[in-house]
Amino acid sequence: MSPRLLSTIILLSLGYVNASAQVPGSFDPTFGADGITITPIGTANAFGRAVFIQPDGKVIMACVANNGTDTDFVVARFTADGDLDASLNEDGIGLTDFDGRTDIAEAIALDEFNRIIVAGSVDRGDGFAFGVARYLSDGTLDVSFGDQGLVTQMIGITGFCKSIAIQKDNKIVLGGYALNPVSQTNEFVVMRFNTNGTPDSTFSDDGIVMTNMGVGAGVANAILIQPDDKILLAGQVLNGATLRWEIAIARYNPDGLPDETWDEDGVVFTGSQDADFTIKAVALQEDRKIIVGGFFGTAPSNNLFAVVRYHPGGRLDETFGDEGIILDSYGAQDNQVNEIVIQPDGQILIAGTSLQGNRDLFAIARLDTDGSFDDTFGEGGVVTPAIDQNDGINSMALQQDGKLIVAGESFNGQRFSIVAARIETGLTTSADDPFKADIKASVFPNPVSDELNITYRLSKPTSVRFVLFDQAGRIVLEEPGALKQDAGEYVKTIEIPMHVVNGFYTLTLVSDGYIDGVKVLVVR
């Protein structure tokens, strides 16, 4: 049997098939204008830093834009068609100014209550602090979080937050780096907040872990939380002996202590005496292998994109690329990976920028599971479309239907604007789609006046909670505790309290990170 035929059979068994009407790597013309939406924000440049797909299919971005005097956190939300979503702050865009200085949003996430959480760095005047803003689904700041929806935390002399992850219990985990006043060098930082915005004292006593890499300054850019709740933080470290930047990946136990099963001391290094590594992204495969991405070189003229895969214990995966490492090009210069997404079939999507002449382009590539280019995607596995004069991808996310959303910025000769685009992958979903929620619910009667019956199905043993939200994303009813139930079908009855007035609400069932929501109309 040929490898290509075998691959096709595997895809079909996973519920994914090539869609003949789609050309993998092409823009989806049903999104925005011919697959692209370009949005200027503020009075000057605006940059799209991170993207997330909401459960309802809307696209939400964390951005940076100028308000006329300084830069702010920005949240922008688009409908599934690529139009600005007027249900967020009336025009789809919300700016947040912390202290009237420079605020740089870097990452975005949703918790299980669909609250929007944006993290980045905030200028405090005497240095940069980690900054977090939490919004309700309508774009208003959630006043139950921190100080009227905002939290800043100074770490070391100055610190920069670069990434965010949300735990199953909705605690917020930030990754970045900070200048340690004792060692006088930059160190990896992980910080965990409780759901109300206070530092989590069960995580290294004060909620903060700083890791000195022992060989030189460290810069951490990407974070993820494994299914076993261990935390991975990836970036690079300057080796004082070779004066080269090496890949550095730290793994922590849920309490913040180093994970000694990760290369025995909790940190893995991979380097070369020939050039420098810069790591911008990290992803986890279903088999628990870890992939990091960035670039390798000494100057933009010779930078190659870098994709490196490790076994769950930290050893390089020799079945991937050249002994676990891929150093390659999108076909031009200054090749960079800023984001990695693993498809449900195991193929690897990478995205970033590529310099052609004096012009930066969007760059997307798809790799097979062994690290070779997938020649069914774009041209030889690569897509480098030109949006305007200078473009770049900083983030991407896979929709439930298999299409890919990429986000970044584009320069038209006068200013940078944020960009979101939707790319065909050639994949479609079936009933067995692993992206699909682990629970499915319906309600009756609907409309309801006082008592609501919920019918739901679980595909595996799990815990279930029930939460009722109003249209602004505020919790109006939350069933205490979680029900532990086996796979099967169930009926749950809840009473609608009298303080819940007439109107539309969303009943959400939460199950080990999976969410299903049902619209409910209350009529008294």
VEXDOBA-154735 format. One record per residue: x, y, z of N, C-alpha, C, O in turn. Coordinates in steps of 0.2 Angstrom, whole numbers, plus 5000, padded with zeros to 4 digits. Layout:
<sites>
XYZXYZXYZXYZ ...
</sites>
This chain:
<sites>
500449945000500050005000500450065000500950075004 500350114996500750174995500650225001500150215004 501150265003501050305009500550355008500150375013 500450385002499850425001499250395002498750425005 499050334999498450305000498350285008497750295010 498850265011498750255018498650315022498150315026 498950375020498750435023498050455022497650475027 497750445016497050455015496550415019496050445022 496750355020496350305024496350335031495850335034 496950355034496950375040496550435041496150445046 496550485036496150545037495450535037495050565041 495250485033494550465033494250435039493750445042 494750395042494550365049494450415054494150405059 494850475053494850525058494250575057494150615061 493850565052493250605051493450665047493050715046 494050665044494250725040494450705032494750645031 494150735028494250725021494450785017494350835019 494850775011494950825007494350855004493950815001 494250915004493650945001493850974994494251014993 493550944988493750954982493651024980493951054975 493151054983492951124981493451174984493451234983 493951154989494351194992495051184990495251124988 495451234989496151224987496651234994496651294996 496951184997497251195003497851255002498251254997 497751305006498251355006497951425003498251475003 497351415000497051474997496651515002496451485007 496451575001496051615005495351595004495151574999 494951595010494251575010493851635008493851685012 493551645002493251705000492551725004492351775003 492351675008491751695012491951735018491451755022 492551745019492751785025493051855023493451855019 492751905025492951975024492951985016492451965013 493452025014493452035007493951985004494551995004 493751935000494151884997494551845002495151835000 494351835008494651805013495051845018495351815022 495051905017495451955021495052005024494652035021 495252025030494952085033495452135036495852105040 495552195034496052245036495752295040495252325037 495952305046495552355050496052405053496452385058 496052475052496452525055496152535062495552535063 496552545067496352565074496752615077497352625075 496352665080496752715083496952775078496652775073 497452805080497652865077498352855072498552895068 498652795074499252785070499252705069498752675067 499852675070499952605069499552565073499452575079 499352505071499052455075499252385073499352375067 499352345078499652275076499252225080499052225085 499152165076498752115078499252065081499652035078 499152055088499652015091499451935093499851895093 498851925094498551855095497851845093497451895093 497651785092496951775090496751715093497151665095 496051715094495751655098495051645094494751695092 494851585093494151575090493651555096493751505100 493151595097492651585102492251525100492251495094 491951495105491451435104490951445099490751405095 490751515098490151525093490451545086490051565082 491151535085491451545079491651615078492051625073 491551655082491851725081492551725083492851685086 492851775079493651785079493851845084493551895082 494151825089494351885093495151895094495551845094 495351955093496051965093496252015098495952065100 496852005101497252055105497752095101498052065097 497652155102498052205097498352255101498252265107 498852295098499152355101498952415096499052405090 498752465099498652525094498752595098498752595105 498852645095498952715098498252745099497852755094 498152775105497552815106497652895105497252925107 498252915102498352985101498953005105499253055103 499052975111499652995115500052935117500652945118 499752875118500152815120499852755117499252755114 500152695118499852635115499452595120499652605126 498952565118498452535123498352455121498552435115 498152425126497852355124497252365120496852415121 497152325115496552325111496252255110496552205109 495552255110495252195109494752205103494452255103 494852165098494452175092494052105090494452055091 493452105089493052045087492752045081492452095079 492751995077492451985071491951925071492051875074 491451935067490951885066491251825061491851835059 490951775061491151715057491251735050491651705046 490951795047491051815040491551865040491751885034 491951885045492451935045492252005046492652045045 491652015048491452085049491552105056491552055061 491652165058491752185065491052175069490552185066 491152145075490552125078490352175083490652195088 489752205081489452265085489252245092489152285096 489252175093489052165100489552175105489452165111 490152185103490752205107490852275107491152305102 490752315112490852385113490552425107490752475105 490052395104489552435099489952435092489552435087 490552435092490852445085491352385084491752385079 491452335089491852275088492552295090493052245090 492752355093493452365095493352405102492952445103 493852375106493852415113494652425115495052375114 494752485117495452505119495452515126494952535130 495952485129496052495137496752525138497252495136 496752575142497352615144497452605152496952615156 497952575154498152555161498352615165497952635169 498852655163499152705167499352765163499752805165 499052775157499252825152499952825149500252875147 500252765150500952755147500852695141500252685139 501352665140501452615135501152545137501452525142 500652525134500352455136500352415130500152435124 500652355130500852315125500452245126500652205130 499852235122499552165123499952115119500152135113 499952055121500352005118499951935117500151895113 499451925121499151865121498451865123498251915126 498051815121497251825122497051755124497351705121 496551745128496251675129495551695132495351745134 495151635132494451635135494451585141494751535140 494151605146494051555151493351515150493051535145 493151475154492551435153491951465153491451445151 491951535155491351575156491351625150490951675150 491751615145491851655139492051725141491851775137 492351735146492651795148493351805144493751755144 493451865141494051875137494651905142494551945145 495151865141495751885145496351905140496551865136 496551965141497151985137497752005142497652035147 498351985140498951985144499452025140499552015134 499952055143500452085140500852125145500952105151 501252175143501652215147501452285148501152315143 501452315154501252385155501752425158502152405163 501952485155502452535158502152565164501652595164 502552555170502352585176502752645177502752675183 503252665173503652725174504352705176504852735174 504352665181505052635183505152565181505652535183 504852545176504952485173504252455170503752475171 504352395166503752365164503552315169503952275172 502852305169502552255173502152205169501952225164 501952145172501452105169500852135169500652155175 500452135164499752165164499252115162499352085157 498652115165498052075163497452115163497352155168 497052105158496352135158495852085156495952045152 495352085160494752035159494152075157493952115160 493852045152493252075149492652025149492751965148 492052055150491452015149491352015141491752045137 490851965139490851955132490652015128490652015122 490352065131490152125127490752175127490652235124 491352155129491852205129491952245135492552285135 491552255140491652295145492152255150492152195151 492452295154492952265159492552235164492052255167 492852175166492452135172492752165178493252155181 492252205182492452235188492552185194492852205199 492452125193492552075198493252045198493452005202 493652075193494352045192494852105194494752155191 495252095199495752145200495452205202495052215206 495752265199495552335201495152355195495352375190 494452345195494052365190494152325183494152355178 494452265184494552225178495252225176495452195171 495752265179496452265177496852235183496752255189 497452205181497952185186498652205183498752185177 499052225187499752235185500152205191500052215197 500752175189501152145194501852155192502152135186 502252195196502952215195503352145197503252125202 503752125192504252065194504952085192505052105187 505352085197506052105196506052175195505652215197 506652195191506752265190506252295184505952345184 506152245179505652255174505552195171505952145171 504952185169504752115166504252125160503852175159 504252075156503852075150503452005149503751955149 502752015149502351955149502251945141502051995137 502351885139502351865132501751815130501651805124 501451785135501051725133500551715139500651735145 500051675138499451665143499251595141499151565136 499051565147498651495146498151495152498251525158 497551465151497051455156497051385159496951345154 497051375165496951305168496251285168495751325166 496151225169495451195169495051225175494451235174 495351255180495051285186494951355184494751395189 495151385178495051455176495651495179495551555178 496051475183496651515185497051535179497051495174 497351595179497651625174498451615175498751635180 498751585170499451575170499851615164499651615158 500351655166500651695162501351675161501651655166 501651685155502351675154502751735151502451765147 503351735153503751795151504451795154504751735155 504751845155505451855158505451915161505151965160 505951925166506051985170506751985172507151935172 507052045173507652065175507752055183507452095187 508052005185508151985192508652035195509252045193 508452075201508952125204509552095207510052125208 509452025209510051995212510551965207511151985207 510251925202510751905197510951955191511351945188 510552005191510652055186510652025179510952045174 510151975178510051945171509351935170508951925175 509151925164508451905163508351835164508751795162 507751825167507551755169506851735167506451775166 506751675165506051645164505651665170505851655175 505051685168504551695173503851655171503651665166 503551625176502851605176502551635182502751625188 501951655181501551685186500851665186500551655180 500551645191499851615191499351655196499551675201 498851675193498351715196497651675198497551635194 497351695204496751665205496251695200496351745197 495651665200495151695196494851765197494551795193 495051785203494851855205495451905204495351965205 495951885201496551925199497051935205497551965204 497051895210497551895215498051845214497851795211 498651855216499251805215499051745218498751745224 499151685215498951615218499551595223500051575221 499351595229499851575234500051505235500551485238 499651465231499851395231500351375225500551315224 500551425222501051425216501651455219501651515218 502151425221502751455224502651505229502951555229 502151495233501951545239501751615237501251635240 502051645232501851715230501551715223501351765221 501451655220501151655213501651665208501451665202 502351675209502851695204503451645205503651625210 503651615199504251575199504651605194504551615188 505251625196505851645191506351595191506551565196 506551575185507051525184507651555180507651575175 508251545184508851565181509151505178509251445180 509251515171509451455167510151435168510351375166 510551465172511251445174511751455169512351445171 511651475163512151485158512151555155512551575152 511551595156511551665154510851685154510351655157 510751745151510051775151509551735147509751705142 508951735150508451695147507851745144507651795148 507551725139506951755136506451705134506551665130 505851705138505351655137504751695133504551745135 504551655128504051685123503351655123502851675120 503351585125502751545123502651495129503151475132 502051485131501851445136501251395134500851415130 501251345137500651295137500551255143501051245147 499951235144499751185150499651125147499151115143 499951075149499851005147499150975150498951005155 498950925147498350895150498450865158497950865161 499050855160499250835166499350895171499550885177 499150955168499251015172499951045173500051095176 500451005170501151035170501151095165500851095160 501651135167501651205163502351205159502851185162 502351215152502851215148503051295146502551325144 503651315147503851385145504451375141504951345142 504351405135504851395130505151465127504751515127 505751465126506151525123506851515122506951465119 507251565123507951555122508351585127508151625131 509051555128509451575133510151585130510351555125 510451645132511151655129511651615133511751625139 512051575129512551535132513151575133513451595128 513351585139513951625141514551605138515051645137 514651535137515251505135515351515127515851535125 514751495123514751505116514551565113514651585107 514251615118513951675115513451665110513351705106 513051605110512551595105511851585109511851555115 511351605106510651595109510451525108510451505102 510251485113510051415112509351415114509051455118 508951355112508251345114508351325121508751285123 507851355125507751335132507051315133506551365132 506851265136506151245138506151215145506551175147 505751255149505751235156505051205157504551225154 504951155161504351125163504251125170504751105174 503651145173503551145180502951105182502451095178 502951075188502451045191501851095192501951155192 501251075194500651115195500851165201500451215202 501251145206501451185211501951235210502151275214 502251235204502751285202503451255203503951285201 503551195205504251165206504451135199504051115195 505151135198505351105192505151035191505150995196 504951015185504750945184505450905182505750915177 505650865187506250825186506150765182506650735180 505550755179505550705174505650735167505650705162 505750805167505950835160506650845160506950895163 507050805157507750805157508050805164508650835164 507750775169508050765175508050835180507950825186 508150885177508150945181507651005179507651055182 507150985175506651035173506751075167506351115165 507351075164507551125159507951085153508351045155 507751095147508051065141508351125137508051175136 509051115135509351165130509551125124509751065124 509451165118509651145112510051195108509751255107 510651195106510951245103511451225098511551165096 511751275095512251265090512851315090512651375092 513451305088513951355088513951395082514351445081 513551375077513551405071513051475070513251515067 512551475074512051525074511651525080511751485084 511151575080510751585086510051555085509751565079 509751525090509051515090508551565093508751595098 508051585090507451625094506851585093506651565088 506551565099505951525099505351575101505351605106 504851565097504251605098503551565099503051595101 503551505098502951465099503051395101503651365101 502551365104502651295107501951265106501451295107 501951195105501351165104501451095106501951065107 500851055108500850995111500450945106499850955105 500750895104500450845100500050795104500050795110 499550755101499150715105499550665108499350635114 500150645105500550595109501050615114501450585116 500850685116501250725121501950745119502350765123 502150735112502750765110502650835109502150865108 503250875110503250945111503550975105504150955103 503251025102503551055096503651135098503251165100 504251155096504351225097504551255090504851215086 504451325089504651355083504851425083504751455088 505251445079505551515079505951515073505751505067 506551545074507051545068507751535070507951545076 508251525065508951515067509351545062509251545056 509851585064510251625060510651675064510651685070 511051715060511451775063511151835060511351895063 510751845055510551905052509951885048509851835046 509451935047508851925042509051895036508651855033 509651915033509851885026509951805026509851775021 510051775032510151705032509751665037509851615039 509251705040508751665045508351615042508051625036 508451555044507951495042507451485048507551495054 506851465046506351445051506651385055506951345051 506451385061506651325065506051295068505651325071 505951225067505451185070505851125074506151085070 505751115080506051065084505551025088505151055091 505650955088505150915091505550875097506050845095 505250865102505550825108505050775110504450785110 505350725113504950665116504650695123504950745125 504150665126503850695132504350705138504250735142 504950665137505450675143505950725141506350735146 505950755135506450805134506950785129507350835127 506950725127507450705122507250725115506650715113 507750745111507550765104507250705100507450645101 506750715096506350665093506750645086506650685081 507150595086507550585080507150565074507450555068 506450545074506050535069505850595065505450585060 505950655067505750715065506350755062506850775065 506250775055506750815052507450785053507550725051 507950825054508650795055508750785062508950835066 508650725065508750715072508350765077508650785082 507750775074507350815078507250885077506850925080 507650915072507750985070507550995063507850955059 507151045061507051065055507351135054507051185058 507751155050507951225048507851225041508251195037 507451275039507251275032506951345030506951395034 506751355024506551415021505851415018505651365016 505451465019504851475015504951495007504551495003 505651505006505851514999506151584998506251604992 506251615004506551685003507051695009507351645012 507151755011507551775017507151785023506551785023 507551795029507251805035506551765037506051795038 506651705037506051655038505951645045506451625049 505351665047505251655055504551615056504051625052 504551585061503951545064503751585070504051595075 503151615070502851645076502251605079502051625085 502051555076501451515079501451445076501651435070 501251395080501251325078500551305079500251315085 500151265075499551235076499551165074499851155068 499351115078499351045076498651025074498151035077 498651005068497950985065497750915068498150885071 497050905068496850845072497150775068497150725072 497350785062497650725059498450725060498750675057 498750765064499450765066499850805062500450815064 499650835056500050875052500150945056499750965060 500650975054500951035058500851095054501151105048 500551145056500451215053500951265056500951265062 501351295052501751345055501651415051501451415045 501751465055501551535051502051585054502251585060 502151635050502551695052502651745047502251765044 503351755045503451805040504051775036504451735038 504151805030504651795025504851855021504351885019 505451875021505651935017505851915010506251875009 505551945005505651944998505852004996505452054995 506452014994506752084992506752124998507052115003 506352184998506252225004505552225007505352275010 505252165006504552165007504352105012504552045010 504052115018503852055022503252035020502752065018 503151965019502551935017502251885023502651865027 501651875022501351815026501751755024501851745018 501851715029502151645027501851595031501751595037 501551545027501251485031501451425027501551415021 501651375031501851305028501451255032501351255038 501451195029501151135032501651075031501851065026 501751045037502250995037501950925039501450925043 502150875036501950805038502250785045502650825047 501950735047502150715054502950705055503150705061 503250685049503950675050504350735049504950735049 504050795047504350855046504450875039504650935038 504250835035504350855027503750895025503250895028 503850945020503350985018502750945015502950895011 502150965016501550935013501450965007501151025006 501550935001501550964994500850964992500750994987 500350944996499650964994499351034997498851054995 499851065000499651125003500051185000500651184999 499651234997500051284993500451254988500251214984 501051284987501551264982502151234986502551264989 502151164985502651134989502651134996503151125000 502051144999501951145006501951215009501851225015 502051275005502151335007501651385004501451374998 501451435008501051495005501351555007501451565013 501451605003501751665005501351725001501651754997 500751735003500351785000500551855002500751865007 500451904997500651974998499952005000499452004995 499852045005499252075007499352145005498852175002 499852185007500052255005500752255005501152215002 501052315007501752325006502252285011502752265009 501952275017502352235022501852205026501352235029 501852145027501452105031501752055035502352035034 501352035041501651985045501151945049500651975051 501251885050500751845054501051835061501651815062 500751845066500951835073500551785077500851755082 500051765074499651715078499151675073499051705068 498951615075498451585071498051535075498251515081 497451515073497051465076496551425071496451455066 496451365073496051325069495351325071495151315077 494851335066494151335067493951265068494251215066 493351255071493051185071492951155064492851095064 492851195059492751165053493351155049493351135043 493951165052494551145049494951205046495451195044 494551255045494851315042495351355047495251345053 495851385044496351415048496251495048496151525043 496251525054496251595055496951615056497251595061 497251665052497851695054497751765055497351805053 498151795060498151865062498751895063499251865064 498851965061499451995061499352075059498852105061 499752095055499652165053499952175046500252135043 499752235043499852245036500052325035499652365038 500552345031500752415030500552435023500752405018 500152485023499952515016500352575013500152605009 500952585016501352645014501252695019501652745019 500752705023500652755028500552735035500852765039 500252675036500152655043500052575043499852545038 500152545049500052475050499352465052499052505056 498952415050498252405052498252325054498652285051 497852305058497752235060497452195054497052225050 497652135053497352095048497152025051497451995055 496552005049496351935050496251905043495951935039 496451845042496251805036496051735037496351705042 495651705033495451635033495751595028495651615022 496051545029496451505024496051435024495951405029 495951405018495751345017496351295019496851305017 496151235022496651185024496451125020496851075020 495851115017495651055013495451005018495350945016 495251025024494950975029494251005030494051065030 493850955031493150965034493050925040493350875041 492550935044492450895050491850845049491450855045 491850795053491250745053491050745060491250775064 490550705061490250695068490750665073490750675079 491350635070491850615075492450665076492950645078 492350725074492850775074493050785081492650795086 493750775082493950785089493950855092494050865098 493850905088493750975090493050985093492951025097 492650935092491950945094491850935101492250895104 491450975105491350975112491150905114490850865111 491350885120491250825123490550815126490350755128 490150865126489450865128489050895123489250945119 488450875123487950905119487250915123487050865126 486950975123486350985127485851015123485851045118 485251005126484551035124484151055130484251015135 483751095129483351115135482551115133482351125127 482151115138481451115137481151135144481351105149 480551175145480251205139480751265137481151285141 480651295132481051355130480551395125480551375119 480251455127480451495133480251455139479851405140 480551485145480451455151480251505156480451565156 479851485161479651535166479951525173480251565176 479951465175480251445182480651385183481151385187 480551335179480951275179481151245172480751245168 481851235172482151215165482351145166482751125170 482251105161482451035160483051035155482951065149 483551005157484151005152484250935151484450895155 484250915144484450845142485150855139485250895135 485650805141486250815139486650745138486450695142 487050735134487450675132488150685134488450735131 488450635137489250635138489550575135489250525135 490050595131490350535127490950505131491150455129 491050525137491550495142491450515149491050565150 491650475154491550495161491850565162492450575160 491550605165491750675166491350705172490850685175 491550775173491150815178490850865174491150895170 490250885177489850935173489550985178489350975183 489651055176489351105179488851145175488951145169 488451185178487951225174487951295176487951305182 488051335171488051405172487651445168487551435162 487251495170486751535166487051605166487151635171 487151635159487451695158486851745155486451725151 486951805157486551855153486851875147487451855145 486551925143486851935136487551975137487951985132 487652005143488252045144488851995146489452015147 488651935147489151885150489251875157489651845160 488751915161488751905168488451845170487951825167 488751815176488451755178487851765182487851805187 487251745181486651755185486451695189486051695193 486651635187486551575190487051525189487251515184 487351495195487851445194487651385199487651405205 487651325197487451275201488051255205488651255202 488051245212488651235216488951165214488551115213 489551165214489951105213489851075206489551105202 490151015205490150985199489950915200490050875205 489450885195489250825195489750775192489950785186 489950725195490350675192489950615189489550585193 489950605182489450565179489850525174490350545171 489550465173489850415167489550435161489150485160 489850405155489650425149488850405148488650345151 488450435145487750425144487350485143487650535142 486650475143486250525143485850545149485750495153 485750605151485550635157485050685156484950725151 484550695161484150755162484250785168484250755174 484350855168484450895174483950945175483750975169 483650955180483151005181483451065186483651045191 483351125184483551185188483051235188482651245184 482951265194482451315195482751385193483351405195 482451425189482651495187482451545193481851555194 482951575196482751615202482351675200482351695194 481951705204481551765203481951825201481651865197 482551825203482951885201483151885193483451935191 483051835190483251825183482651855179482051825179 482751915176482151945173482051925166482451885163 481551945163481351925156481951945151482251995152 482051895147482551905142482951845139482751795142 483451855135483851795133484451785137484751835139 484551725138485151705142485551645138485251615134 486151625141486451575138486651525144486951535149 486351465143486451405148487051375146487051345140 487651365150488251335148488351275152488351275158 488551225149488751165152489551155151489751155145 489851145157490551145157490851075159490551055164 491251045155491450975156492150965155492350965149 492650975160493350965159493651005153494050975149 493451065152493751105147493251105141493351155137 492851065140492351065135491751105137491551105142 491451145132490851185133490351175128490451175122 489751175130489151175126488651235128488551235134 488451275124487951325126487351325123487251305117 486751335126486151335123485751405125485751425131 485451435120485051495121484451485125484051435123 484251525130483651515134483351585134483651635135 482651585133482251635134481851635140481451585140 481951675145481551685151480951725150481051785148 480351705151479751745151479351725157479051675158 479251775161478851765167478051775166477651775171 
</sites>
